[in-house]
Amino acid sequence: MMLKEVHELLNRIWGDIFELREELKEELKGFTVEEVSEVFNAYLYIDGKWEEMKYPHPAFAVKPGGEVGATPQGFYFVFAFPKEELSKEFIEDVIRAFEKLFIYGAENFLEDFYNFEHPISGDEVWDRIVNSDEEMINFEVDLGFDKEEVKREIKRFIELARRYNLL
């Protein structure tokens, strides 16, 4: 990648996340959309494994329980819920609803309960979660650089989580 391409990608990532934040602040009623900040100690899923990002990327909190960010791969959003509030039915619905989905714990976040590249059944995911020591479970959806898609998909996720009284 050439220097100009890296520069343009970083400008796009940062510029788009500020725009997306402003749009979601207006559109997500009942949520607090916080300011954009730099996130450190993050990971990207590349070539079948989690790779550490030694550089910051932009993200903002969507409270309660969520984050929206942008990396060189595109936008993502993640919501965390207490394990005891989850149900097998919610897990199954989330797996069916979102193509690029990761489910992982807050403590041992490099070991996935579910990974879209190696899909397993909702029953298996549920068993893994129930038998883990994790207290908080993260649901991450990775997307491309289309802001409209991000807004549409985050709203779909929120609607699904609300059906299960998680938000």
MIKEKE-494631 format. One record per residue: x, y, z of N, C-alpha, C in turn; residue number from 1; residue in one letter. Coordinates in pm, 1 decimal. Example, Ala and Ser with C-alpha at 12.3 -4.5 7.8 and 13.67 -1.06 7.14 Angstrom:
REM MIKEKE-494631
+----------+----------+----------+----------+----------+----------+----------+----------+----------+-----+---+
|     n_c1 |     n_c2 |     n_c3 |    ca_c1 |    ca_c2 |    ca_c3 |     c_c1 |     c_c2 |     c_c3 |   k | r |
+----------+----------+----------+----------+----------+----------+----------+----------+----------+-----+---+
|   1319.0 |   -569.0 |    780.0 |   1230.0 |   -450.0 |    780.0 |   1320.0 |   -330.0 |    780.0 |   1 | a |
|   1285.0 |   -225.0 |    708.0 |   1367.0 |   -106.0 |    714.0 |   1290.0 |      3.0 |    787.0 |   2 | s |
+----------+----------+----------+----------+----------+----------+----------+----------+----------+-----+---+
REM end
This chain:
REM MIKEKE-494631
+----------+----------+----------+----------+----------+----------+----------+----------+----------+-----+---+
|     n_c1 |     n_c2 |     n_c3 |    ca_c1 |    ca_c2 |    ca_c3 |     c_c1 |     c_c2 |     c_c3 |   k | r |
+----------+----------+----------+----------+----------+----------+----------+----------+----------+-----+---+
|     84.6 |   -117.3 |      0.0 |      0.0 |      0.0 |      0.0 |     89.6 |    124.2 |      0.0 |   1 | m |
|     54.9 |    218.9 |    -77.5 |    132.5 |    342.0 |    -88.0 |     92.9 |    439.1 |     23.6 |   2 | m |
|    183.4 |    531.3 |     53.3 |    161.0 |    627.3 |    160.2 |     31.0 |    704.1 |    139.5 |   3 | l |
|      4.4 |    748.3 |     18.6 |   -117.2 |    824.5 |     -9.1 |   -241.6 |    739.3 |     18.5 |   4 | k |
|   -236.8 |    609.3 |    -14.3 |   -351.3 |    521.0 |     11.7 |   -375.3 |    504.4 |    161.3 |   5 | e |
|   -267.8 |    489.9 |    238.2 |   -280.6 |    477.8 |    383.7 |   -340.5 |    606.6 |    439.1 |   6 | v |
|   -288.4 |    719.0 |    395.9 |   -338.2 |    849.8 |    439.1 |   -487.0 |    864.7 |    407.5 |   7 | h |
|   -528.1 |    830.3 |    286.3 |   -668.3 |    843.4 |    246.5 |   -757.8 |    748.2 |    325.7 |   8 | e |
|   -710.1 |    626.2 |    351.9 |   -788.2 |    531.2 |    431.4 |   -808.1 |    584.3 |    573.7 |   9 | l |
|   -702.2 |    633.1 |    635.7 |   -715.1 |    685.5 |    771.7 |   -807.9 |    806.9 |    775.7 |  10 | l |
|   -796.3 |    894.8 |    677.2 |   -887.7 |   1009.4 |    671.9 |  -1031.6 |    964.4 |    655.5 |  11 | n |
|  -1053.5 |    863.4 |    572.6 |  -1189.5 |    812.2 |    553.1 |  -1243.1 |    752.8 |    682.5 |  12 | r |
|  -1161.8 |    668.6 |    747.2 |  -1204.2 |    604.4 |    872.4 |  -1244.5 |    710.3 |    974.6 |  13 | i |
|  -1156.5 |    806.8 |    998.3 |  -1182.7 |    908.0 |   1100.9 |  -1294.7 |   1001.7 |   1060.1 |  14 | w |
|  -1296.5 |   1043.1 |    935.9 |  -1403.0 |   1132.9 |    891.0 |  -1539.4 |   1067.4 |    897.5 |  15 | g |
|  -1547.7 |    943.0 |    850.0 |  -1675.6 |    872.3 |    848.9 |  -1727.0 |    842.5 |    988.8 |  16 | d |
|  -1637.1 |    813.1 |   1082.5 |  -1684.3 |    779.8 |   1217.2 |  -1743.1 |    904.1 |   1285.1 |  17 | i |
|  -1686.5 |   1020.4 |   1259.9 |  -1743.9 |   1143.1 |   1316.1 |  -1881.6 |   1170.1 |   1256.2 |  18 | f |
|  -1896.0 |   1150.0 |   1125.8 |  -2025.6 |   1168.2 |   1061.0 |  -2127.3 |   1067.0 |   1112.8 |  19 | e |
|  -2085.8 |    941.4 |   1122.4 |  -2174.6 |    836.0 |   1170.7 |  -2220.8 |    865.3 |   1313.1 |  20 | l |
|  -2131.0 |    911.5 |   1396.8 |  -2167.5 |    944.2 |   1534.9 |  -2276.1 |   1050.7 |   1538.5 |  21 | r |
|  -2258.9 |   1155.4 |   1459.8 |  -2357.9 |   1262.5 |   1457.8 |  -2494.7 |   1210.1 |   1411.1 |  22 | e |
|  -2495.0 |   1126.0 |   1309.8 |  -2619.5 |   1071.8 |   1257.7 |  -2686.7 |    979.4 |   1359.1 |  23 | e |
|  -2608.0 |    893.3 |   1422.9 |  -2666.0 |    802.0 |   1522.2 |  -2712.6 |    877.2 |   1646.6 |  24 | l |
|  -2645.8 |    985.0 |   1680.4 |  -2687.7 |   1066.3 |   1795.4 |  -2829.9 |   1116.9 |   1774.2 |  25 | k |
|  -2863.6 |   1150.4 |   1651.1 |  -2998.3 |   1197.3 |   1618.1 |  -3098.3 |   1082.3 |   1605.9 |  26 | e |
|  -3052.8 |    967.0 |   1558.0 |  -3143.3 |    858.4 |   1522.6 |  -3168.2 |    756.1 |   1633.3 |  27 | e |
|  -3075.5 |    738.0 |   1724.4 |  -3090.2 |    636.3 |   1828.5 |  -3156.0 |    696.2 |   1952.6 |  28 | l |
|  -3286.6 |    698.0 |   1950.7 |  -3361.9 |    751.9 |   2063.9 |  -3350.2 |    656.8 |   2182.9 |  29 | k |
|  -3330.8 |    713.5 |   2300.9 |  -3319.3 |    633.4 |   2422.2 |  -3177.4 |    586.8 |   2452.2 |  30 | g |
|  -3081.7 |    624.2 |   2367.8 |  -2941.6 |    588.1 |   2388.8 |  -2859.4 |    714.1 |   2404.8 |  31 | f |
|  -2751.8 |    702.7 |   2479.5 |  -2654.8 |    809.6 |   2488.7 |  -2540.9 |    776.5 |   2393.4 |  32 | t |
|  -2518.2 |    863.3 |   2296.4 |  -2410.3 |    844.1 |   2199.8 |  -2298.5 |    939.5 |   2240.6 |  33 | v |
|  -2187.9 |    881.6 |   2285.3 |  -2078.8 |    962.1 |   2338.8 |  -1985.3 |   1011.4 |   2228.7 |  34 | e |
|  -1886.0 |   1088.5 |   2269.5 |  -1789.3 |   1145.4 |   2175.7 |  -1697.1 |   1036.9 |   2118.7 |  35 | e |
|  -1643.3 |   1062.5 |   2002.3 |  -1544.5 |    974.0 |   1940.3 |  -1414.2 |    984.9 |   2018.3 |  36 | v |
|  -1350.9 |    871.7 |   2041.8 |  -1220.1 |    871.0 |   2107.8 |  -1132.0 |    764.0 |   2043.3 |  37 | s |
|  -1007.8 |    763.8 |   2082.0 |   -914.1 |    664.2 |   2031.6 |   -922.6 |    538.9 |   2117.1 |  38 | e |
|   -928.3 |    423.9 |   2051.5 |   -931.8 |    296.0 |   2121.9 |   -796.8 |    227.7 |   2102.8 |  39 | v |
|   -737.6 |    187.8 |   2212.1 |   -610.8 |    116.1 |   2209.1 |   -634.4 |    -28.4 |   2252.6 |  40 | f |
|   -537.0 |   -113.9 |   2230.8 |   -541.0 |   -254.3 |   2273.1 |   -654.9 |   -330.9 |   2207.0 |  41 | n |
|   -677.5 |   -307.1 |   2079.7 |   -782.1 |   -377.5 |   2005.4 |   -719.0 |   -483.1 |   1915.1 |  42 | a |
|   -806.0 |   -563.8 |   1854.6 |   -761.9 |   -672.6 |   1767.7 |   -846.8 |   -675.2 |   1642.1 |  43 | y |
|   -785.4 |   -718.6 |   1531.1 |   -855.6 |   -743.6 |   1405.4 |   -849.4 |   -892.4 |   1376.1 |  44 | l |
|   -955.0 |   -943.8 |   1318.0 |   -956.7 |  -1084.4 |   1277.4 |   -904.8 |  -1090.9 |   1133.8 |  45 | y |
|   -781.8 |  -1140.8 |   1118.2 |   -714.5 |  -1145.2 |    988.1 |   -664.1 |  -1286.3 |    962.5 |  46 | i |
|   -696.9 |  -1338.9 |    845.9 |   -648.1 |  -1471.3 |    804.0 |   -671.0 |  -1578.6 |    910.8 |  47 | d |
|   -789.1 |  -1575.7 |    971.1 |   -827.7 |  -1680.7 |   1064.0 |   -778.4 |  -1667.2 |   1206.1 |  48 | g |
|   -722.2 |  -1551.8 |   1241.6 |   -680.4 |  -1534.1 |   1381.2 |   -686.8 |  -1387.4 |   1419.5 |  49 | k |
|   -694.6 |  -1363.5 |   1550.1 |   -699.2 |  -1228.4 |   1603.1 |   -558.1 |  -1171.6 |   1606.1 |  50 | w |
|   -540.8 |  -1054.5 |   1543.6 |   -411.5 |   -986.9 |   1537.1 |   -420.5 |   -856.1 |   1614.5 |  51 | e |
|   -321.8 |   -830.9 |   1699.8 |   -320.7 |   -708.8 |   1779.9 |   -300.1 |   -585.5 |   1692.2 |  52 | e |
|   -375.2 |   -481.4 |   1722.7 |   -357.4 |   -351.4 |   1658.7 |   -271.9 |   -268.3 |   1754.1 |  53 | m |
|   -153.0 |   -235.2 |   1713.9 |    -65.9 |   -155.6 |   1799.7 |    -86.4 |     -7.0 |   1776.0 |  54 | k |
|   -188.6 |     25.9 |   1704.4 |   -224.2 |    163.4 |   1672.3 |   -369.1 |    185.0 |   1715.0 |  55 | y |
|   -405.6 |    308.8 |   1744.7 |   -543.7 |    335.2 |   1787.0 |   -638.7 |    340.9 |   1667.4 |  56 | p |
|   -764.7 |    319.0 |   1697.3 |   -870.1 |    338.7 |   1596.9 |   -984.4 |    416.4 |   1663.3 |  57 | h |
|  -1067.0 |    483.2 |   1583.5 |  -1174.1 |    563.9 |   1641.9 |  -1296.7 |    480.8 |   1675.8 |  58 | p |
|  -1361.1 |    518.3 |   1785.8 |  -1484.6 |    451.6 |   1828.2 |  -1560.1 |    545.0 |   1921.8 |  59 | a |
|  -1686.6 |    514.1 |   1941.8 |  -1767.1 |    588.6 |   2038.9 |  -1863.2 |    492.4 |   2106.4 |  60 | f |
|  -1896.1 |    524.1 |   2229.4 |  -1988.3 |    441.1 |   2307.3 |  -2131.8 |    476.1 |   2271.3 |  61 | a |
|  -2215.1 |    374.2 |   2271.6 |  -2359.9 |    387.1 |   2256.8 |  -2416.5 |    322.2 |   2382.5 |  62 | v |
|  -2453.9 |    404.9 |   2478.0 |  -2496.0 |    351.8 |   2607.9 |  -2646.5 |    337.6 |   2613.9 |  63 | k |
|  -2691.7 |    225.2 |   2666.5 |  -2617.3 |    127.5 |   2745.2 |  -2554.5 |     15.9 |   2660.6 |  64 | p |
|  -2432.5 |    -18.2 |   2697.0 |  -2370.8 |   -143.2 |   2655.3 |  -2311.9 |   -156.6 |   2517.8 |  65 | g |
|  -2299.4 |    -49.6 |   2439.3 |  -2250.6 |    -67.1 |   2304.2 |  -2133.8 |     21.8 |   2267.1 |  66 | g |
|  -2071.7 |    -13.9 |   2155.0 |  -1963.4 |     64.2 |   2097.9 |  -1972.3 |     51.7 |   1947.0 |  67 | e |
|  -1943.4 |    160.5 |   1878.8 |  -1934.8 |    162.6 |   1733.0 |  -1796.6 |    214.7 |   1699.6 |  68 | v |
|  -1728.4 |    147.8 |   1606.9 |  -1594.3 |    191.2 |   1571.0 |  -1562.8 |    163.6 |   1426.2 |  69 | g |
|  -1443.6 |    206.1 |   1387.1 |  -1395.7 |    184.0 |   1251.0 |  -1249.8 |    142.0 |   1256.0 |  70 | a |
|  -1216.8 |     42.1 |   1177.6 |  -1080.4 |     -8.4 |   1164.7 |  -1047.1 |    -13.8 |   1015.4 |  71 | t |
|   -926.0 |    -52.0 |    979.0 |   -895.4 |    -65.5 |    836.5 |   -985.7 |   -165.8 |    762.9 |  72 | p |
|  -1055.3 |   -252.5 |    835.3 |  -1146.6 |   -349.5 |    772.9 |  -1284.9 |   -292.0 |    747.9 |  73 | q |
|  -1321.2 |   -187.1 |    818.3 |  -1454.4 |   -129.7 |    805.6 |  -1510.2 |    -94.9 |    941.5 |  74 | g |
|  -1639.8 |    -68.1 |    942.6 |  -1708.7 |    -37.8 |   1068.0 |  -1742.1 |   -166.7 |   1143.2 |  75 | f |
|  -1761.6 |   -151.8 |   1272.6 |  -1811.0 |   -261.0 |   1356.5 |  -1898.4 |   -200.0 |   1464.6 |  76 | y |
|  -1982.6 |   -284.0 |   1522.7 |  -2046.3 |   -246.6 |   1648.3 |  -2044.8 |   -368.0 |   1737.6 |  77 | f |
|  -2042.7 |   -341.9 |   1867.0 |  -2040.0 |   -449.0 |   1965.4 |  -2126.1 |   -407.3 |   2084.1 |  78 | v |
|  -2206.1 |   -501.8 |   2133.2 |  -2285.2 |   -481.7 |   2254.0 |  -2252.4 |   -593.9 |   2350.8 |  79 | f |
|  -2248.8 |   -560.6 |   2479.7 |  -2218.9 |   -658.0 |   2584.3 |  -2340.2 |   -673.0 |   2675.4 |  80 | a |
|  -2367.6 |   -798.6 |   2710.8 |  -2479.3 |   -828.5 |   2800.2 |  -2433.3 |   -926.0 |   2908.2 |  81 | f |
|  -2490.3 |   -914.4 |   3028.7 |  -2460.0 |  -1012.5 |   3133.1 |  -2505.5 |  -1151.9 |   3089.1 |  82 | p |
|  -2422.8 |  -1249.0 |   3115.0 |  -2452.8 |  -1386.8 |   3075.2 |  -2587.8 |  -1432.9 |   3128.6 |  83 | k |
|  -2619.5 |  -1396.8 |   3253.3 |  -2743.0 |  -1447.1 |   3313.4 |  -2868.9 |  -1389.1 |   3248.9 |  84 | e |
|  -2854.6 |  -1283.6 |   3169.3 |  -2971.1 |  -1226.0 |   3101.1 |  -2993.8 |  -1283.4 |   2961.3 |  85 | e |
|  -2899.7 |  -1363.3 |   2912.9 |  -2908.7 |  -1418.8 |   2777.7 |  -2995.4 |  -1543.7 |   2775.1 |  86 | l |
|  -3041.8 |  -1577.1 |   2655.5 |  -3116.2 |  -1701.3 |   2635.5 |  -3065.7 |  -1769.4 |   2508.8 |  87 | s |
|  -3088.3 |  -1898.7 |   2502.6 |  -3049.6 |  -1973.9 |   2382.8 |  -3123.6 |  -1921.1 |   2260.6 |  88 | k |
|  -3247.0 |  -1879.8 |   2278.1 |  -3325.6 |  -1828.1 |   2166.0 |  -3265.7 |  -1698.7 |   2110.4 |  89 | e |
|  -3219.5 |  -1611.3 |   2199.9 |  -3154.3 |  -1488.9 |   2153.6 |  -3028.4 |  -1522.7 |   2074.6 |  90 | f |
|  -2947.8 |  -1613.1 |   2127.6 |  -2824.8 |  -1654.4 |   2059.4 |  -2857.8 |  -1704.9 |   1919.0 |  91 | i |
|  -2956.2 |  -1791.8 |   1908.3 |  -2993.7 |  -1847.8 |   1778.3 |  -3042.0 |  -1739.7 |   1682.7 |  92 | e |
|  -3120.8 |  -1644.8 |   1732.0 |  -3170.9 |  -1536.8 |   1646.7 |  -3058.0 |  -1445.2 |   1598.9 |  93 | d |
|  -2963.6 |  -1415.8 |   1685.7 |  -2850.8 |  -1330.2 |   1647.6 |  -2766.3 |  -1399.1 |   1540.6 |  94 | v |
|  -2741.8 |  -1526.8 |   1559.4 |  -2662.2 |  -1601.6 |   1461.0 |  -2730.9 |  -1599.9 |   1324.5 |  95 | i |
|  -2860.7 |  -1617.5 |   1324.4 |  -2935.3 |  -1615.9 |   1197.3 |  -2938.9 |  -1476.4 |   1134.7 |  96 | r |
|  -2940.2 |  -1373.6 |   1216.8 |  -2964.3 |  -1237.6 |   1168.3 |  -2841.2 |  -1167.1 |   1112.2 |  97 | a |
|  -2721.3 |  -1202.5 |   1159.1 |  -2603.5 |  -1124.3 |   1123.6 |  -2494.7 |  -1212.7 |   1063.3 |  98 | f |
|  -2452.2 |  -1172.8 |    943.8 |  -2358.3 |  -1254.4 |    867.6 |  -2218.7 |  -1258.1 |    929.6 |  99 | e |
|  -2160.5 |  -1141.7 |    956.8 |  -2023.9 |  -1135.8 |   1010.4 |  -2030.9 |  -1110.7 |   1160.0 | 100 | k |
|  -2054.7 |  -1216.3 |   1233.8 |  -2079.7 |  -1208.9 |   1377.3 |  -1970.4 |  -1281.3 |   1454.7 | 101 | l |
|  -1928.5 |  -1218.1 |   1563.7 |  -1842.2 |  -1281.5 |   1663.8 |  -1913.6 |  -1271.9 |   1796.9 | 102 | f |
|  -1907.9 |  -1378.6 |   1874.7 |  -1957.1 |  -1377.0 |   2012.3 |  -1840.3 |  -1421.5 |   2099.6 | 103 | i |
|  -1806.3 |  -1340.0 |   2201.0 |  -1691.5 |  -1371.7 |   2285.7 |  -1711.5 |  -1308.4 |   2423.1 | 104 | y |
|  -1634.7 |  -1355.1 |   2518.2 |  -1644.0 |  -1304.0 |   2654.0 |  -1564.9 |  -1176.5 |   2673.0 | 105 | g |
|  -1595.3 |  -1106.1 |   2779.1 |  -1526.1 |   -981.1 |   2809.0 |  -1386.3 |  -1006.1 |   2865.4 | 106 | a |
|  -1368.0 |  -1114.5 |   2937.7 |  -1238.3 |  -1143.7 |   2998.0 |  -1143.3 |  -1212.1 |   2900.8 | 107 | e |
|  -1187.9 |  -1320.1 |   2841.1 |  -1103.9 |  -1397.1 |   2749.1 |  -1153.3 |  -1372.3 |   2606.5 | 108 | n |
|  -1136.1 |  -1249.2 |   2560.3 |  -1198.1 |  -1205.6 |   2435.5 |  -1131.2 |  -1261.2 |   2309.7 | 109 | f |
|  -1018.9 |  -1328.6 |   2321.9 |   -954.1 |  -1385.6 |   2203.8 |  -1003.7 |  -1526.1 |   2172.4 | 110 | l |
|  -1088.0 |  -1581.1 |   2257.4 |  -1148.1 |  -1712.2 |   2231.0 |  -1296.4 |  -1692.9 |   2205.2 | 111 | e |
|  -1335.8 |  -1716.3 |   2082.6 |  -1473.4 |  -1693.3 |   2040.8 |  -1566.5 |  -1806.4 |   2084.1 | 112 | d |
|  -1685.4 |  -1768.0 |   2127.6 |  -1793.2 |  -1865.3 |   2143.8 |  -1855.2 |  -1893.9 |   2007.7 | 113 | f |
|  -1853.4 |  -1790.1 |   1922.5 |  -1904.3 |  -1803.9 |   1786.9 |  -1820.2 |  -1716.4 |   1695.4 | 114 | y |
|  -1788.6 |  -1770.7 |   1578.3 |  -1710.3 |  -1700.1 |   1478.0 |  -1772.5 |  -1730.2 |   1342.4 | 115 | n |
|  -1812.3 |  -1627.6 |   1269.1 |  -1882.5 |  -1646.8 |   1142.6 |  -1803.4 |  -1728.7 |   1041.8 | 116 | f |
|  -1670.2 |  -1730.6 |   1052.5 |  -1589.9 |  -1809.3 |    959.0 |  -1594.7 |  -1958.0 |    989.8 | 117 | e |
|  -1632.9 |  -1992.3 |   1112.0 |  -1644.2 |  -2132.9 |   1154.3 |  -1776.6 |  -2149.1 |   1228.7 | 118 | h |
|  -1887.4 |  -2136.7 |   1157.0 |  -2018.2 |  -2137.6 |   1224.4 |  -2048.9 |  -2271.4 |   1292.5 | 119 | p |
|  -2115.3 |  -2259.3 |   1405.1 |  -2164.6 |  -2375.7 |   1478.3 |  -2309.3 |  -2346.0 |   1517.3 | 120 | i |
|  -2376.3 |  -2445.3 |   1569.5 |  -2518.0 |  -2429.8 |   1602.7 |  -2536.8 |  -2340.8 |   1725.6 | 121 | s |
|  -2657.3 |  -2287.2 |   1736.8 |  -2692.9 |  -2208.6 |   1853.6 |  -2681.6 |  -2289.9 |   1981.8 | 122 | g |
|  -2715.1 |  -2418.1 |   1974.6 |  -2701.9 |  -2506.0 |   2091.8 |  -2557.4 |  -2512.9 |   2139.8 | 123 | d |
|  -2464.5 |  -2527.6 |   2044.8 |  -2322.8 |  -2535.3 |   2080.9 |  -2273.1 |  -2403.9 |   2140.4 | 124 | e |
|  -2314.4 |  -2293.4 |   2081.4 |  -2274.6 |  -2162.7 |   2133.0 |  -2329.0 |  -2144.9 |   2274.4 | 125 | v |
|  -2455.6 |  -2177.1 |   2290.9 |  -2518.6 |  -2163.8 |   2422.7 |  -2445.0 |  -2247.3 |   2526.7 | 126 | w |
|  -2411.6 |  -2371.9 |   2494.2 |  -2337.9 |  -2457.4 |   2587.0 |  -2201.7 |  -2397.1 |   2623.1 | 127 | d |
|  -2133.1 |  -2343.3 |   2524.5 |  -2002.7 |  -2281.8 |   2550.0 |  -2016.0 |  -2162.8 |   2645.2 | 128 | r |
|  -2117.5 |  -2082.0 |   2622.8 |  -2137.9 |  -1963.8 |   2708.1 |  -2173.8 |  -2006.6 |   2849.5 | 129 | i |
|  -2270.8 |  -2096.2 |   2862.5 |  -2317.1 |  -2141.1 |   2994.4 |  -2203.3 |  -2204.3 |   3073.6 | 130 | v |
|  -2117.2 |  -2278.5 |   3006.9 |  -2008.3 |  -2348.5 |   3075.2 |  -1882.4 |  -2263.8 |   3092.9 | 131 | n |
|  -1886.7 |  -2139.0 |   3052.4 |  -1770.0 |  -2051.6 |   3067.0 |  -1775.8 |  -1977.5 |   3200.3 | 132 | s |
|  -1663.0 |  -1918.8 |   3236.7 |  -1655.1 |  -1835.2 |   3356.7 |  -1685.4 |  -1689.2 |   3326.2 | 133 | d |
|  -1714.7 |  -1659.7 |   3200.8 |  -1741.4 |  -1521.6 |   3160.4 |  -1871.0 |  -1470.7 |   3223.8 | 134 | e |
|  -1868.0 |  -1345.4 |   3266.5 |  -1988.2 |  -1282.5 |   3321.3 |  -2056.2 |  -1193.1 |   3218.4 | 135 | e |
|  -1976.7 |  -1131.3 |   3130.5 |  -2028.5 |  -1044.0 |   3024.4 |  -1994.6 |  -1106.2 |   2889.4 | 136 | m |
|  -2092.6 |  -1105.1 |   2799.6 |  -2074.7 |  -1164.5 |   2667.4 |  -2090.2 |  -1054.7 |   2562.3 | 137 | i |
|  -1992.7 |  -1046.9 |   2472.9 |  -1991.1 |   -947.4 |   2365.9 |  -2046.0 |  -1005.7 |   2236.3 | 138 | n |
|  -2123.3 |   -924.0 |   2166.5 |  -2178.6 |   -958.5 |   2036.0 |  -2127.9 |   -853.1 |   1938.6 | 139 | f |
|  -2035.3 |   -892.1 |   1852.1 |  -1974.2 |   -798.8 |   1757.9 |  -2018.2 |   -830.7 |   1616.4 | 140 | e |
|  -2058.1 |   -727.8 |   1544.1 |  -2094.9 |   -739.6 |   1403.6 |  -1998.4 |   -652.9 |   1324.6 | 141 | v |
|  -1929.2 |   -714.1 |   1229.5 |  -1836.4 |   -641.9 |   1142.8 |  -1903.4 |   -612.1 |   1010.1 | 142 | d |
|  -1877.5 |   -492.6 |    960.2 |  -1940.7 |   -445.8 |    837.3 |  -1835.5 |   -379.1 |    749.4 | 143 | l |
|  -1877.0 |   -334.8 |    633.1 |  -1787.9 |   -261.1 |    544.6 |  -1787.1 |   -113.9 |    580.3 | 144 | g |
|  -1758.9 |    -29.6 |    481.9 |  -1747.5 |    114.1 |    505.5 |  -1873.9 |    191.3 |    469.2 | 145 | f |
|  -1986.4 |    123.4 |    454.9 |  -2112.3 |    188.7 |    418.3 |  -2184.8 |    233.4 |    545.2 | 146 | d |
|  -2189.6 |    365.2 |    568.7 |  -2251.5 |    418.5 |    690.8 |  -2399.9 |    384.6 |    699.9 | 147 | k |
|  -2469.1 |    385.7 |    586.3 |  -2612.2 |    353.2 |    587.8 |  -2634.9 |    208.8 |    631.6 | 148 | e |
|  -2549.2 |    118.8 |    586.9 |  -2558.7 |    -20.6 |    629.3 |  -2535.6 |    -32.3 |    779.6 | 149 | e |
|  -2437.0 |     39.5 |    830.8 |  -2408.1 |     34.8 |    975.0 |  -2530.2 |     80.0 |   1053.8 | 150 | v |
|  -2588.7 |    191.5 |   1013.0 |  -2706.3 |    242.3 |   1084.2 |  -2821.3 |    141.8 |   1078.7 | 151 | k |
|  -2844.1 |     86.6 |    962.8 |  -2952.3 |    -11.8 |    946.4 |  -2928.0 |   -135.6 |   1033.6 | 152 | r |
|  -2804.7 |   -186.3 |   1032.0 |  -2773.6 |   -308.6 |   1105.7 |  -2771.2 |   -287.1 |   1256.7 | 153 | e |
|  -2723.6 |   -174.5 |   1302.6 |  -2723.9 |   -148.1 |   1447.5 |  -2867.8 |   -135.2 |   1497.5 | 154 | i |
|  -2953.8 |    -74.2 |   1417.1 |  -3094.7 |    -63.3 |   1455.3 |  -3160.7 |   -201.0 |   1457.6 | 155 | k |
|  -3126.8 |   -286.5 |   1362.6 |  -3180.3 |   -424.2 |   1362.7 |  -3134.2 |   -499.7 |   1486.9 | 156 | r |
|  -3006.3 |   -482.1 |   1523.8 |  -2954.1 |   -549.1 |   1643.1 |  -3026.2 |   -498.8 |   1768.3 | 157 | f |
|  -3042.0 |   -369.0 |   1779.1 |  -3110.5 |   -310.9 |   1895.3 |  -3253.5 |   -363.4 |   1903.9 | 158 | i |
|  -3321.5 |   -367.6 |   1791.3 |  -3458.9 |   -420.2 |   1789.3 |  -3463.1 |   -565.0 |   1837.1 | 159 | e |
|  -3368.9 |   -645.5 |   1790.5 |  -3362.7 |   -785.5 |   1833.0 |  -3335.0 |   -794.8 |   1982.9 | 160 | l |
|  -3237.7 |   -718.6 |   2030.9 |  -3204.8 |   -722.0 |   2173.8 |  -3321.6 |   -674.6 |   2259.0 | 161 | a |
|  -3396.9 |   -578.7 |   2210.4 |  -3513.2 |   -531.3 |   2284.7 |  -3621.4 |   -637.8 |   2293.6 | 162 | r |
|  -3637.5 |   -718.2 |   2189.7 |  -3737.1 |   -827.1 |   2194.2 |  -3706.4 |   -924.1 |   2307.0 | 163 | r |
|  -3580.5 |   -934.1 |   2345.8 |  -3539.8 |  -1023.9 |   2453.9 |  -3512.7 |   -946.1 |   2583.6 | 164 | y |
|  -3558.0 |   -821.7 |   2590.0 |  -3544.2 |   -736.6 |   2709.2 |  -3399.1 |   -719.0 |   2752.8 | 165 | n |
|  -3308.9 |   -712.9 |   2655.9 |  -3168.9 |   -691.4 |   2687.1 |  -3131.3 |   -543.5 |   2682.1 | 166 | l |
|  -3209.5 |   -465.0 |   2614.6 |  -3185.7 |   -319.2 |   2606.3 |  -3313.7 |   -246.1 |   2639.6 | 167 | l |
+----------+----------+----------+----------+----------+----------+----------+----------+----------+-----+---+
REM end
